[in-house]
């Protein structure tokens, strides 16, 4: 990466979010869990979700609702609406 290259520069991962407007309800998967919340955008190499809740891969809630969640792009395994 050059000095002026943004931290998040993988176009194939970034493309996962191209079709979703700000505020769209999304499920964003990580290794053994997924977040369900409102898409807040991409900033500094992380996807932002608002009013999000964490679930295990079998669908059991793990934690309560959080106002803002920052998910590192490199940890994302799937995005769905």
N, C-alpha and C positions, 0 to 999 in steps of 0.2 A: 504494500500500500504506500502510495506517495503521501507527502505531507498534506496535500489538499484533498485527498480522497476521503469521503465520509466513512465513518465506522461501519454503517450499514450499506453495503454495496453489492449484495448478492441479489441480482434482479429476479431470479427464480423464486426466492422466498418473498421478496417484496411484492411480486405479482400475486401472491396469495390474497393480498388485501386490496388489490386494485378495484375489484367489483363491489366493495362494500362501502357505503357512505358512512360518514361520522354518525354515530348513534345506532347503527345496525346491531341487532342482537346476534352475538357470535359465540361459538364454542371454540376455544383455542387450547389444543392439546400440548402437553409436555410429556415427559417420560412415562410416569405412572399415574398421571392425573390430568384433569382438564378444567379450565376456567370457563364459566358462562357469564357474559356481561355485555355491556354496550361498547362498541368500538369507539375509541377516543383518538385514534391516529397512531402514527409511528414517529418516534422522536429519539434521537441519540441511540439507535440500535435496539430499542425496545418497543413492543406493541403496548399500547395503553388501553385498558378496559376500565369502564366505570360501573359502579353498582354490580360488582362481580362476585361470584361465589365459586369456591374450589370444590371439585368432586373427584372421587376416586374413579379409576377406569371402569368400575362396575356400576357407577352411577350414584354411589352413596355420598351425601354431603360431608365434607371434611371440616369446614369452617363456616362461620357466618358471612354475611355480605360485607364486602369492603368497598369503600367509596372510590378508590383508585388502585389499580393493580398494574405493575410494570413487569412485563414478561420479556426477558431477553430473546431476541430473534433467534439466536443460535440454539435455544432450547425448544423451539416450537416444532412439533411433529405433524400437526394438522390444523386447519382452520375450516370451520363449516358454519352455515347459517341455519 
